Amino acid sequence: VCRMVLHFFVSIQLNNMKKLFRVYITIAFVFCFSTVFSQRINYGKVDSIISNLVSNNKFSGVVLIAEDGKVKYNKAVGYIDYANQKALNKNSIFELASVSKQFTAMTLMMVKEKGLLNYDDLVEKYINIPYKGITIRQLLTHTSGLPDYQAIMDTYWDKSKVAGNEDIISYLNKYAPPKLFEPGEKYLYSNTGYVLLASILEKVSGRDFIEFCNTEIFNKLKMNQTAIRSLAEKATIKDFALGHVYVPERNAYIRADSFPSSNYTIWLGNRKGPGRVSSIADDLLKWDQALYTNQLVSQTTLADAFAPMHLNNGAISNYGFGWELRLGENIVWHNGDNPGYKTIIIRFLKSNKTLIILCNNATDAFENLTAELKNCIQAPLVQ
């Protein structure tokens, strides 16, 4: 009898051990499978892509990739100034160009959250312009139909002077070029709209746009190398990356400000809203990570920035408030393009990955570089 009882308990114990073993095996398999087939980034391939461009004299700039807010790849290549062969570094400051628009949009979200305006308020409630029936929402989403302010200023402005927002608005009223389409009819990228947004911010807040950005965004997030700088201020910064363009006849990269085509950055040097923010890659990562929190505005308020715009005919425009939207991929992004500069920030919302590229030689390989690095981040690394 004792022997039978002992055998019974041993059998139970062995069965329990087998079940436990199977559980451990299953857990281990799942862990290994997820490790091997999860979306790990092949940083060796990333480096190879960039090194290949550098060896072909095709890229000067900084590339940063982060995962969950932690920098996993950060490389600076090329030159601050090609003429003096002064090397770039990870803390070199770049002109962001239209990547700046996301900060302008944020200022409007901040004052909206405080009840100082509504997105569907008409622009003429705050600013005297000859174009009626346009809402703040339509300015934010590039669906306003406003004409290009730069064309008017280029034709009529005395270029020995430096124009700001008041001058731009004055000339829009004075010459009143026709609107391009009815508000809300379609999407058409508009720098004019973002000039008006900065002026509306100043009107409702009673504060200068630059001071507001510095105090409420850059300083708050400790973006210590980020600012809206004048040409004179940029000239005093030894690590400010100068913009360059390739000149085939000279087989060399030449400073973009050597050419008349970039002169508008001088005589429109006081404009606010559509551009002019300069920054470093690390600061942009701080900005990116803050958007996962309530540091600047609530997530409810921020959701509007990543919502597509409904046009008059019911069609969808995939531009939110200062962000291009690829919602099927859980991606929001924006690029910038100024004489000598190309920039981009891509946020992979679901996986909390970030790609930042700041370029100061306006390379024609920029779009391909962006696509290849984006693919590296999205494609799984199978070991």
NUTOR-507247 format. One line per field, with one value per residue (C-alpha): residue in one letter; x, y, z. Coordinates in steps of 0.001 Angstrom, whole numbers, padded with zeros to 6 digits. Layout:
<sites>
residuo: (A  ...)
xx: (X  ...)
yy: (Y  ...)
zz: (Z  ...)
</sites>
This chain:
<sites>
residuo: (V  C  R  M  V  L  H  F  F  V  S  I  Q  L  N  N  M  K  K  L  F  R  V  Y  I  T  I  A  F  V  F  C  F  S  T  V  F  S  Q  R  I  N  Y  G  K  V  D  S  I  I  S  N  L  V  S  N  N  K  F  S  G  V  V  L  I  A  E  D  G  K  V  K  Y  N  K  A  V  G  Y  I  D  Y  A  N  Q  K  A  L  N  K  N  S  I  F  E  L  A  S  V  S  K  Q  F  T  A  M  T  L  M  M  V  K  E  K  G  L  L  N  Y  D  D  L  V  E  K  Y  I  N  I  P  Y  K  G  I  T  I  R  Q  L  L  T  H  T  S  G  L  P  D  Y  Q  A  I  M  D  T  Y  W  D  K  S  K  V  A  G  N  E  D  I  I  S  Y  L  N  K  Y  A  P  P  K  L  F  E  P  G  E  K  Y  L  Y  S  N  T  G  Y  V  L  L  A  S  I  L  E  K  V  S  G  R  D  F  I  E  F  C  N  T  E  I  F  N  K  L  K  M  N  Q  T  A  I  R  S  L  A  E  K  A  T  I  K  D  F  A  L  G  H  V  Y  V  P  E  R  N  A  Y  I  R  A  D  S  F  P  S  S  N  Y  T  I  W  L  G  N  R  K  G  P  G  R  V  S  S  I  A  D  D  L  L  K  W  D  Q  A  L  Y  T  N  Q  L  V  S  Q  T  T  L  A  D  A  F  A  P  M  H  L  N  N  G  A  I  S  N  Y  G  F  G  W  E  L  R  L  G  E  N  I  V  W  H  N  G  D  N  P  G  Y  K  T  I  I  I  R  F  L  K  S  N  K  T  L  I  I  L  C  N  N  A  T  D  A  F  E  N  L  T  A  E  L  K  N  C  I  Q  A  P  L  V  Q)
xx: (000000  002781  004499  001261  000714  004322  003972  000760  002405  005517  003303  001480  004761  006206  003082  003233  006911  006169  003443  005734  008494  006149  005178  008854  009559  006608  007710  011263  010082  007871  010706  013188  010688  009904  013594  014481  011490  010680  011355  014968  016921  019985  022306  025115  023007  022125  025817  026584  023938  025342  028976  028201  026769  029728  032212  030383  030408  026613  025829  026834  024776  023594  021461  019813  017683  016062  014011  011707  013421  016915  019502  020618  022403  023781  026346  027717  029537  030672  031438  030074  031875  033201  035581  037419  036864  035523  033955  030368  029657  026562  025856  026058  023051  021010  018344  015158  013240  009619  010130  009574  005851  005118  006252  004012  001099  001871  001658  -001863  -002852  -001545  -003624  -006644  -006347  -006377  -009591  -008063  -009339  -011095  -009843  -013004  -012707  -012365  -008969  -010535  -011584  -007917  -006156  -007258  -006731  -008588  -009492  -012673  -014172  -010896  -010639  -007640  -008082  -007688  -004482  -003085  -003950  -002947  -006496  -007006  -006503  -004263  -001828  001941  003178  006760  005810  004204  007158  009625  007834  007211  009375  012438  015074  017449  015091  014205  010508  008524  004955  003429  005034  003836  000253  000378  001463  -001205  -003770  -002160  -001812  -004466  -003489  -006478  -006972  -006061  -009252  -012168  -011246  -011514  -011721  -008352  -004902  -002098  000982  000978  003720  001379  -000965  001767  002811  -000769  -000829  002188  000523  -002725  -000712  000740  -002707  -004460  -001562  -000272  003254  005937  005924  009654  009454  006430  008258  011351  009476  006649  008392  012173  013030  010338  011711  015348  015942  018964  020352  017022  015859  014450  017626  018461  021212  023444  022846  023619  026883  028133  027641  030806  028957  026223  026135  026184  023953  025693  024693  026655  027924  028850  030916  033185  032827  032390  029876  029471  027724  024078  024062  026554  023696  020902  018275  018813  018613  015023  016356  017913  015141  012459  014691  012153  009247  007739  005774  006693  010372  013505  013801  017331  018214  020241  019182  019227  016867  014450  014400  013426  010586  009553  009399  007507  004707  004026  003325  001188  004119  002942  -000693  -002963  -003055  -006655  -005569  -002600  -004831  -006077  -002570  -002591  -006127  -006705  -008582  -012016  -012360  -015574  -016413  -015870  -012457  -009588  -006357  -003568  -002014  -002827  -001551  002071  002449  002169  000158  000639  -001887  -001972  001679  001238  003698  003687  006449  007554  010413  012109  013902  015811  018698  021493  019427  017182  015708  013171  011723  009717  007861  006853  004031  003175  006761  008059  010938  012296  014299  015893  018021  019605  021499  023492  024525  021029  021950  019854  020116  018128  014793  016421  018365  015171  013345  016184  016520  012748  012770  015547  013398  010221  011688  012388  015928  015822  018878)
yy: (000000  002452  001718  002496  005738  006810  006013  008073  011200  010825  010616  013795  015600  014490  015631  019040  019363  018514  021170  023719  022818  023333  026746  027755  026545  028539  031721  031289  030718  033810  035893  034666  035098  038647  039440  038081  039341  042606  045871  046215  048785  047695  050517  048994  049506  053047  053869  052294  054396  057614  056639  055881  059370  060970  059058  060437  063988  063924  064680  067153  067156  065370  062231  061216  058132  057542  054735  055512  058865  057375  058266  055131  056752  060285  061116  064372  064411  067154  070788  073856  075849  074064  076899  076588  072805  073337  070065  069736  068278  066865  070240  072252  074529  074299  076426  074344  076142  074914  072397  075628  075533  072905  075379  078103  075673  074789  078429  078601  075398  076833  080008  078049  075809  078965  080107  083067  081956  079177  077415  078282  082003  084130  085685  089144  089026  089544  090942  093297  091473  091779  088080  087341  084093  082319  080508  079937  076201  076791  078749  075897  073257  075158  075242  079025  079923  082853  084170  083939  086889  086442  087147  090449  091469  090456  092707  095794  095781  098031  095343  097705  097308  094252  093315  091821  090621  094090  095014  091795  092314  095954  094936  092239  094959  097486  095284  092664  089915  087618  084562  081282  079405  079522  078749  075031  074054  072286  071970  074215  074846  078453  080368  083350  081489  080906  084574  085430  082782  084352  087763  086347  084820  088233  089853  087464  086969  090534  089128  089084  085833  085213  085851  083558  080706  081185  081313  078855  076222  076376  077380  075188  072113  073103  073365  075468  075733  076547  080054  082335  084181  087244  087079  089075  086607  083635  085220  085191  081427  079508  076195  077543  075315  077478  076468  075370  074485  072456  074397  071945  074508  074871  071264  072614  073446  077216  079188  079609  083214  083979  083856  086389  083619  083456  087205  086927  085519  088952  091345  089124  088557  089754  087539  085348  082134  080193  079584  081015  078596  077201  074231  071083  067464  066806  069716  068441  065102  066911  068528  065186  063490  066367  065728  062394  064302  067183  069561  072068  071219  068336  065245  066129  069487  067947  065404  068195  068607  065026  064994  065269  068250  067801  069889  071527  068581  066053  064933  064490  066484  064768  067875  068660  071613  071975  068250  066057  062949  059334  057888  054481  054137  055908  058547  062349  064383  067673  068755  072061  073554  076828  077907  075465  073514  070463  069167  066654  065178  061943  060648  056972  057333  053705  052590  055930  056057  059295  060197  063643  064716  068160  068880  071956  071079  070842  067462  066096  062734  063977  062409  059039  059227  059934  057046  054594  055537  055457  051944  050909  052028  050380  047120  044329  043067  039288  037735)
zz: (000000  000935  -002370  -004297  -002419  -003042  -006742  -006868  -005406  -007563  -010671  -009677  -009039  -012374  -014225  -012506  -013397  -017036  -017157  -015533  -017972  -020902  -019515  -019198  -022737  -024082  -022290  -023510  -027095  -027055  -025631  -028218  -031048  -030029  -029704  -033107  -035035  -033258  -035021  -034093  -036081  -037999  -037019  -039038  -042137  -041028  -040708  -044059  -045804  -044358  -044938  -048576  -049071  -047331  -049510  -052564  -051167  -050944  -047316  -044652  -041478  -038367  -038145  -034866  -034227  -030850  -029350  -026416  -026088  -025771  -028389  -030202  -033126  -033389  -036025  -037418  -040745  -043092  -042462  -040733  -043415  -046508  -047398  -044078  -043746  -040238  -039112  -037958  -034526  -032819  -031200  -034406  -034838  -038040  -039626  -039361  -042124  -042207  -039401  -037441  -038268  -035615  -032943  -034384  -034338  -030727  -029650  -031097  -029306  -026042  -026240  -027452  -024386  -022248  -023909  -025752  -029168  -031039  -034138  -036062  -035296  -038414  -039021  -039481  -035819  -034953  -038025  -040785  -044088  -047401  -047390  -045463  -044259  -043439  -040105  -037872  -038472  -042202  -041609  -039510  -042124  -045297  -046619  -046574  -050247  -049294  -051920  -051472  -049441  -050648  -054262  -053266  -051111  -053813  -056304  -054185  -051035  -050703  -050199  -048447  -045471  -043386  -043389  -040536  -040088  -039877  -043201  -044825  -043645  -044748  -048252  -048470  -047711  -050033  -053118  -052295  -054729  -055358  -053206  -054884  -054011  -051597  -047964  -047209  -050865  -050999  -049491  -050732  -048610  -047442  -045677  -045632  -043303  -040749  -040812  -039879  -037148  -035426  -035582  -034175  -031312  -030535  -030681  -028280  -025865  -025807  -026106  -028758  -030722  -030228  -026482  -026246  -027999  -025873  -022567  -023127  -025252  -025601  -022037  -020513  -022305  -021707  -025440  -024628  -028166  -029814  -030668  -033345  -034226  -036302  -038914  -036576  -033732  -035963  -037034  -033425  -032977  -033815  -034248  -036520  -039606  -042715  -045606  -048814  -052373  -054899  -057920  -060718  -062634  -059622  -058438  -054943  -052244  -051930  -049210  -050158  -048999  -051796  -054304  -054902  -054695  -050939  -050391  -049165  -045904  -045415  -046472  -044896  -041902  -039307  -040396  -037701  -037959  -041111  -040300  -038662  -035722  -035462  -033288  -032676  -033014  -029249  -028605  -031228  -029420  -026203  -028129  -029609  -026217  -024617  -027104  -025386  -022148  -020901  -020426  -023012  -023636  -022718  -024895  -025711  -027110  -028899  -030647  -032913  -034292  -035532  -036930  -040697  -042107  -043684  -046839  -048034  -050289  -047502  -048746  -046307  -046253  -044328  -042823  -039210  -037193  -038304  -039073  -042148  -041291  -042296  -039900  -041572  -040569  -037194  -038407  -038218  -039775  -041255  -043443  -044100  -047087  -047038  -049269  -048354  -045795  -045772  -042531  -041322  -038132  -038302  -035248  -035199  -032696  -031982  -031307  -029917  -032367  -033769  -036864  -037139  -040102  -040282  -043491  -044517  -048068  -049601  -051049  -053904  -052123  -049106  -050054  -050785  -047509  -045591  -047275  -046602  -042940  -042481  -043925  -041520  -038611  -039837  -041175  -038657  -038238  -038620  -037043)
</sites>
